[in-house]
Amino acid sequence: MRSPRPRAANTGPGGSGAAGPRALGRAGEDLAAAWYEARGYTVLERNWRCELGEIDLVCATGAVLVVCEVKARSTDWYGAPAEAVGRAKQLRLRRLCARYLAESGRRAAQVRFDVACVLAGELSVVTAAF
């Protein structure tokens, strides 16, 4: 069992202080997008939405299309960021990718699903996560 961790005032477990969870998520997406761009990927979409849900990042390099789920946390109070991408989320991302490809008309020889994990401002990207 975990012992309580000290937290800054006005934040809950995993909270991000005054900035709030949206700002934390946006900062995580900015880090992930910069990571892809630094490696020669083109960021095609950020926060692509339809009635099925949202894809955080859609990137491409050559014939490879990358769907990236970004999980940002200020602490590991509720577990590591990658742990939040369970089977149900993976299936939803696969359905969203199919919809994105159909609606955008894009073609890809290969589709890859990555998870970008941001924990306390540090980024790690799990390529081909599922």
PyMOL commands that set and color helices and strands:
alter all, ss='L'
color gray80, all
select helices_A, chain A and resi 17-38+81-84+87-104
alter helices_A, ss='H'
color red, helices_A
select strands_A, chain A and resi 42-50+53-61+64-73+110-119+122-126
alter strands_A, ss='S'
color yellow, strands_A
deselect
rebuild
show_as cartoon
